[in-house]
Amino acid sequence: MSVSVSTSPGYAKNDNRSNVASVFAGGLAGVCSTCVINPLDTVRVRLSAGRHATGQAQNTLLQTIRELTQEGLWHAFSRGLGANILASMPSNAVYLPTYRFLKNTLEPYSSGHRHRAPGAGPQPLAVIPEAVLPLCCAFGAVATTNLTLAPLFVVRTRVQVDDKLTIREVAAQVYRREGARGFYRGTVTNVCGRIVEEGLFWSIFELLRRTTEEGSFAAAPRRPAGGTDLTTNAGSSTSTMKSFWWTSMAMVGLTMFSKLTATSIAYPYNVVMNHLRTVNKHTGQHDFTRVGPTVRHIYRQDGIFGFYKGLSPQLLRSVLSKATQIYSFELAMFMYAQMAERRYERLHQ
């Protein structure tokens, strides 16, 4: 993520203060994205979980939406919202700062860094191809997030599937029936799937940002407008505002396109993961415990299209969620960097 807005000594990419700020920015991004997409997330989980978990015949997209809205729009919006925020706020507070930290740490060793900074003195040996760097960072961020927060993901999925269970009841039920291992059910599948999707997303997103030279607040304050340097022209406030909104639109647009592409390719793991995590509503037991038999069951029941159940709301959900998440995080870090730079200037006047 290009969140290094200032190059003054008052702001460093990986100093302790900026790392702490990135944790708070990640948590804020998680809350914002969850509030935007919670109804779509509930629809997606119900469509992909299957009748064994919901206790009902498989509904269509419109039937599922109608069922959720029977008790009012607030019920549809808030169903599982607490569990979703409980999972998304800490997960983004881990995921986004981890990706940022890994990228800032590994970037000096990438071939692209050497290319962009010629003649800047001794440089580390370039051992990471520029195209591979986002994959490495995504792998580390996904693995760290899932291994630390898997129990929250399990609880969230089950609350969304069963209207009658609270967060506390689900947690107690999982521990009573399966012990601590139950909270990590489907974690390996989730890690593998998320690495594929997030690796694709970051690779496409970073490639588009390098190609277009847009979508980063790092360049926004110095973006030329009408041939004028925005950092030196006293009357440049209007141009600076235009540059800010242009950068914002570019960032959201590139994020949405990248996420749309990555989700379309990696979606089938979502269906497999939800089958592994949910329990049969009548027996209280897991119908699916291994990946291989689960994949065969889905294929026998619905063919290849069974792996894309719930894709429509998932595409809308994931695109809106990622756009909100990335923009909120980058904007928060941009504001922090601006404040840090002004503080440094005041201290050294």
Secondary structure, DSSP 8 states (H G I E B T S, - for coil): -------STT--TTSHHHHHHHHHHHHHHHHHHHHHHHHHHHHHHHHHH-HHHHSS----HHHHHHHHHTT-HHHHHHTTHHHHHHHHHHHHHHHHHHHHHHHHHHGGGBHHHHHHSTTSSS-----B-TTTHHHHHHHHHHHHHHHHHHHHHHHHHHHHH-TT--HHHHHHHHHHHHGGGGGGTTHHHHHHHHHHHHHHHHHHHHHHHHHH--S-TTTGGG--BTTB-TTT-TT-HHHHHHHHHHHHHHHHHHHHHHHHHHHHHHTHHHHHHHHHH---TTT-S-S--SHHHHHHHHHHHHGGGGGGTTHHHHHHHHHHHHHHHHHHHHHHHHHHHHHHHHHHHHHT-
